[in-house]
């Protein structure tokens, strides 16, 4: 019968033992794809994260009673993760064929966490080796949530795929920081090391507030507008101060200048730097440097990072939606093909029966 349904080609065996039609493997596939099983694994991961967060250690290796009780749960969590990994290996195969367990990057991470967890539970293998350091790998267990939540996979894949364009944007931001740092070297080099010293004690800094501020060495009539001028009868402006933030916030060399510019474009305390430069040189033309620095460096270039991440997230989400639509369409076509084959087979059988009766 030419129209009879042809059986599907069997898939590769699992662990060289269980064929694609093996009932044990079929039931295992059903279990790992069963939604309650997935939810149970996710709840176990969340519970393990809570346990890891509640651990509290004391000096000299002592532990609280709560930490000791929580440490006893490690074997149960490890056992659940081992069962999960074993079921997936049995259902999908280990590594040799396409679609097997270790062909997925998230499964590789899960397998690594499980293996290192087993090693930490067997200290008698090599007594001279301190396996307790491997316990730090348990911090990777919260990442198992990514393998169970598709939306988190979309976000993480978007970040990974955005690394190349982010590197180009990073080079552009670095170029802008170098340019503004060189300009800062020309304008503000050594300007933030002057402050008011007492006339009675030349080594005593006179503070009007909580911390010293830069000053301008000219008198009130010659000092630029907005500059900080010392009181002529009590103090004098000398260039012997280390500068704000122990001299780190300055434009004395290209390293400190780049660090100061980076602080400004992150908009973390940039107004204090603006006020310090105003105190030292005046505020008449100072804005010509800081306004382009904030507009170009912060509002424009750093926001390019968000634009790249947003674009990659949209592209990755579109790819996931297209892949899901393709799989749904493929499943529908396969169902229609199988259904048509069975109908043809039944039709051929009915016609054959009718011909035999005649």
C-alpha positions as CSV (number, residue, x, y, z in Angstrom):
1,X,0.0,0.0,0.0
2,X,1.8,3.1,-1.3
3,X,-0.2,5.5,0.8
4,X,0.4,3.7,4.1
5,X,2.0,5.7,7.0
6,X,5.7,5.2,7.2
7,X,7.1,4.8,10.7
8,X,9.4,7.6,11.9
9,X,13.1,7.0,12.0
10,X,14.1,6.1,15.5
11,X,16.3,8.7,17.3
12,X,19.7,8.0,18.9
13,X,19.9,5.8,22.0
14,X,20.6,7.2,25.4
15,X,23.8,5.9,27.1
16,X,24.0,3.2,24.4
17,X,21.3,1.3,26.3
18,X,17.9,3.0,26.1
19,X,16.5,3.4,22.6
20,X,14.1,6.2,21.6
21,X,11.1,3.8,22.0
22,X,12.3,2.4,25.4
23,X,9.4,2.8,27.9
24,X,11.8,3.8,30.7
25,X,13.2,6.6,28.5
26,X,9.8,7.7,27.4
27,X,8.5,7.9,30.9
28,X,11.6,9.8,31.9
29,X,11.0,12.3,29.1
30,X,7.5,12.7,30.3
31,X,8.7,13.4,33.9
32,X,11.3,16.1,33.0
33,X,8.7,17.8,30.7
34,X,5.9,17.5,33.3
35,X,5.2,21.0,34.6
36,X,4.9,20.0,38.3
37,X,8.4,18.5,38.1
38,X,9.7,21.8,36.7
39,X,8.0,23.8,39.4
40,X,9.3,21.4,42.1
41,X,12.9,21.9,40.8
42,X,12.4,25.7,40.8
43,X,11.1,25.7,44.3
44,X,14.1,23.6,45.4
45,X,16.5,26.1,43.8
46,X,14.7,29.0,45.6
47,X,14.8,27.1,48.9
48,X,18.5,26.4,48.4
49,X,19.2,30.1,47.7
50,X,17.3,31.0,51.0
51,X,19.4,28.5,52.9
52,X,22.7,29.9,51.4
53,X,21.6,33.4,52.3
54,X,20.8,32.5,55.9
55,X,24.2,30.9,56.7
56,X,26.1,32.8,59.4
57,X,29.7,32.0,60.5
58,X,31.4,33.1,63.7
59,X,35.1,33.8,64.4
60,X,37.5,30.9,64.8
61,X,35.5,28.6,62.6
62,X,32.5,28.5,65.0
63,X,29.0,28.4,63.6
64,X,25.6,29.3,65.0
65,X,23.0,26.6,65.7
66,X,21.0,27.9,62.7
67,X,24.1,27.5,60.5
68,X,24.7,24.0,61.7
69,X,21.1,23.0,61.1
70,X,21.2,24.6,57.6
71,X,24.4,22.8,56.8
72,X,22.7,19.5,57.3
73,X,20.3,20.3,54.5
74,X,23.1,20.4,51.9
75,X,22.9,16.6,51.3
76,X,19.1,16.8,50.6
77,X,19.5,19.6,48.1
78,X,22.4,17.8,46.4
79,X,20.4,14.6,46.2
80,X,17.5,16.4,44.5
81,X,19.9,18.0,42.0
82,X,21.5,14.7,41.3
83,X,18.2,13.1,40.6
84,X,17.3,15.9,38.3
85,X,20.6,15.6,36.4
86,X,20.3,11.8,36.2
87,X,16.7,12.0,34.8
88,X,17.8,14.5,32.1
89,X,20.8,12.4,31.2
90,X,18.6,9.3,30.9
91,X,16.0,11.1,28.8
92,X,18.3,13.2,26.6
93,X,21.5,11.2,26.4
94,X,24.8,12.4,27.8
95,X,26.9,14.2,25.2
96,X,27.5,12.3,21.9
97,X,24.4,13.2,19.9
98,X,22.6,16.5,19.1
99,X,20.2,17.6,21.8
100,X,21.9,15.6,24.5
101,X,22.4,16.8,28.1
102,X,25.8,18.4,27.8
103,X,25.0,20.1,24.5
104,X,23.2,22.7,26.4
105,X,25.2,25.4,28.2
106,X,22.8,25.6,31.1
107,X,23.0,21.9,31.7
108,X,26.8,22.1,31.6
109,X,26.6,24.6,34.5
110,X,24.1,22.3,36.4
111,X,26.4,19.3,35.9
112,X,29.4,21.2,37.1
113,X,27.6,22.3,40.2
114,X,26.4,18.8,40.9
115,X,29.8,17.2,40.4
116,X,31.6,19.7,42.7
117,X,28.9,19.3,45.3
118,X,29.5,15.5,45.3
119,X,33.3,16.1,45.6
120,X,32.8,18.3,48.7
121,X,30.8,15.5,50.3
122,X,33.7,13.0,50.0
123,X,36.6,14.5,51.9
124,X,38.1,11.0,52.4
125,X,39.2,10.7,48.8
126,X,42.3,13.0,49.3
127,X,42.6,14.0,53.0
128,X,45.5,16.4,52.2
129,X,43.2,18.5,49.9
130,X,40.8,21.0,51.4
131,X,37.6,20.5,49.5
132,X,35.8,23.1,51.5
133,X,37.0,25.7,49.0
134,X,34.8,24.1,46.4
135,X,31.8,24.9,48.5
136,X,32.1,28.4,47.1
137,X,30.9,27.1,43.8
138,X,27.4,26.7,45.4
139,X,26.9,30.3,44.6
140,X,26.3,29.2,41.0
141,X,23.1,27.4,42.1
142,X,20.9,30.4,41.8
143,X,21.9,30.5,38.1
144,X,20.0,27.3,37.7
145,X,16.9,29.4,37.8
146,X,17.9,30.7,34.4
147,X,17.7,27.2,32.9
148,X,14.2,26.9,34.2
149,X,12.8,30.3,33.4
150,X,12.8,31.0,29.6
151,X,12.4,34.8,30.1
152,X,15.6,34.9,32.2
153,X,17.4,33.1,29.4
154,X,16.3,35.8,27.0
155,X,17.7,38.5,29.2
156,X,21.0,36.7,29.8
157,X,21.5,35.8,26.2
158,X,20.8,39.5,25.3
159,X,23.5,40.7,27.6
160,X,26.0,38.1,26.2
161,X,25.2,39.0,22.6
162,X,25.5,42.7,23.4
163,X,29.1,42.3,24.6
164,X,30.6,43.0,21.2
165,X,28.7,46.3,20.5
166,X,29.2,47.3,24.2
167,X,33.0,46.9,23.7
168,X,32.8,49.4,20.8
169,X,30.8,51.8,22.8
170,X,33.2,51.3,25.7
171,X,36.1,52.3,23.4
172,X,34.1,55.4,22.3
173,X,33.5,56.4,26.0
174,X,37.2,55.8,26.7
175,X,38.1,58.1,23.8
176,X,35.8,60.8,25.1
177,X,37.2,60.5,28.7
178,X,40.7,60.9,27.4
179,X,39.8,64.0,25.4
180,X,38.1,65.7,28.3
181,X,40.9,64.6,30.6
182,X,43.5,66.3,28.4
183,X,41.4,69.4,28.3
184,X,41.1,69.3,32.1
185,X,44.9,69.0,32.3
186,X,45.2,72.2,30.4
187,X,42.6,74.1,32.4
188,X,42.8,72.7,36.0
189,X,46.2,71.2,36.5
190,X,47.3,72.2,40.0
191,X,44.2,74.4,40.5
192,X,42.8,72.3,43.3
193,X,45.8,72.4,45.6
194,X,45.3,76.0,46.9
195,X,43.4,76.6,50.1
196,X,43.3,79.1,53.0
197,X,46.0,78.8,55.7
198,X,45.9,80.7,58.9
199,X,48.2,83.7,59.3
200,X,49.0,82.8,62.9
201,X,49.9,79.1,62.1
202,X,51.1,78.8,58.4
203,X,50.4,75.0,58.6
204,X,46.8,75.2,59.9
205,X,44.1,75.1,57.3
206,X,41.2,77.5,57.9
207,X,37.8,75.8,57.3
208,X,34.6,77.6,56.8
209,X,32.7,74.2,56.6
210,X,33.3,70.6,57.3
211,X,36.2,70.2,54.8
212,X,38.7,72.5,53.2
213,X,37.8,74.0,49.8
214,X,40.1,75.4,47.1
215,X,40.7,79.1,46.9
216,X,41.9,81.8,44.5
217,X,45.2,83.5,45.3
218,X,44.1,86.9,44.0
219,X,42.5,89.5,46.2
220,X,38.8,90.4,46.1
221,X,39.2,93.0,43.4
222,X,41.2,90.9,41.0
223,X,39.7,87.4,41.7
224,X,37.4,86.0,39.0
225,X,33.7,86.0,39.6
226,X,32.6,83.2,41.9
227,X,36.0,82.4,43.1
228,X,36.7,81.6,46.8
229,X,38.9,84.4,48.3
230,X,40.5,84.0,51.7
231,X,39.9,86.6,54.4
232,X,43.0,88.9,54.1
233,X,43.2,89.6,57.8
234,X,42.9,86.0,59.0
235,X,44.3,83.7,56.3
236,X,46.2,83.5,53.0
237,X,45.8,81.2,49.9
238,X,48.8,78.9,49.6
239,X,49.4,76.0,47.2
240,X,50.5,73.3,49.7
241,X,47.2,71.4,50.2
242,X,47.0,67.8,48.9
243,X,43.6,68.6,47.4
244,X,40.0,67.2,47.7
245,X,39.7,63.5,48.5
246,X,43.4,63.3,49.5
247,X,44.4,64.5,46.1
248,X,42.6,61.8,44.1
249,X,40.0,64.2,42.7
250,X,42.3,66.4,40.6
251,X,43.6,67.1,37.1
252,X,47.3,66.8,38.0
253,X,48.1,63.9,35.7
254,X,46.3,61.9,33.0
255,X,45.3,59.1,35.4
256,X,43.7,61.3,38.0
257,X,42.1,63.4,35.3
258,X,40.5,60.4,33.6
259,X,39.2,59.2,37.0
260,X,37.8,62.6,37.8
261,X,36.1,62.8,34.3
262,X,34.7,59.3,34.8
263,X,33.2,60.3,38.1
264,X,31.6,63.3,36.4
265,X,30.0,61.4,33.6
266,X,28.6,58.9,36.1
267,X,27.0,62.0,37.7
268,X,28.2,60.8,41.1
269,X,29.3,63.9,43.0
270,X,30.1,65.9,39.8
271,X,28.6,69.0,41.3
272,X,31.1,69.0,44.1
273,X,33.9,69.0,41.5
274,X,32.2,71.8,39.7
275,X,32.0,73.9,42.9
276,X,35.7,73.2,43.7
277,X,36.8,74.4,40.2
278,X,34.6,77.4,40.6
279,X,36.2,78.2,44.0
280,X,39.7,77.9,42.4
281,X,39.2,79.6,39.0
282,X,35.8,81.3,39.1
283,X,32.5,80.5,37.5
284,X,32.5,82.8,34.5
285,X,33.7,80.3,31.9
286,X,33.8,77.1,34.0
287,X,30.5,75.9,32.6
288,X,32.0,75.7,29.1
289,X,33.9,72.6,30.2
290,X,31.3,70.9,32.5
291,X,28.1,71.3,30.4
292,X,29.5,69.4,27.3
293,X,31.1,66.9,29.7
294,X,27.8,66.0,31.3
295,X,25.7,66.2,28.1
296,X,28.0,64.2,25.8
297,X,29.5,61.9,28.4
298,X,26.5,61.1,30.6
299,X,23.3,61.9,28.8
300,X,24.5,60.6,25.4
301,X,27.4,58.1,25.5
302,X,26.5,56.2,28.7
303,X,22.8,55.9,27.5
304,X,24.1,54.2,24.4
305,X,24.7,51.2,26.6
306,X,21.0,51.1,27.5
307,X,20.1,51.5,23.9
308,X,22.3,48.5,22.8
309,X,21.0,46.3,25.6
310,X,17.4,47.3,24.7
311,X,18.0,46.5,21.1
312,X,19.6,43.1,21.7
313,X,16.8,42.3,24.1
314,X,14.2,43.1,21.5
315,X,16.1,41.0,18.9
316,X,16.5,38.0,21.2
317,X,12.8,38.1,22.2
318,X,11.9,38.2,18.5
319,X,14.2,35.3,17.8
320,X,12.6,33.3,20.6
321,X,9.1,34.1,19.4
322,X,10.0,33.1,15.8
323,X,11.5,29.9,17.1
324,X,8.5,29.1,19.2
325,X,6.2,29.9,16.2
326,X,8.3,27.7,13.9
327,X,8.2,24.8,16.4
328,X,4.5,25.2,16.7
329,X,4.0,25.2,12.9
330,X,6.4,22.2,12.5
331,X,4.4,20.3,15.1
332,X,1.2,21.1,13.3
333,X,2.6,20.0,10.0
334,X,3.8,16.8,11.5
335,X,0.4,16.1,13.0
336,X,-1.3,16.8,9.7
337,X,1.2,14.6,7.9
338,X,0.7,11.8,10.4
339,X,-3.1,12.2,10.3
340,X,-3.1,12.2,6.5
341,X,-1.0,9.1,6.5
342,X,-3.3,7.3,8.9
343,X,-6.4,8.3,6.9
344,X,-4.8,7.1,3.7
345,X,-3.9,3.8,5.4
346,X,-7.4,3.3,6.7
347,X,-8.8,4.2,3.2
348,X,-6.5,1.7,1.6
349,X,-7.5,-0.9,4.1
350,X,-11.3,-0.3,3.6
351,X,-10.9,-0.5,-0.2
352,X,-8.9,-3.7,0.2
353,X,-11.7,-5.2,2.4
354,X,-14.3,-4.2,-0.1
355,X,-12.4,-5.7,-3.0
356,X,-12.0,-9.0,-1.0
357,X,-15.8,-9.1,-0.3
358,X,-16.5,-8.7,-4.0
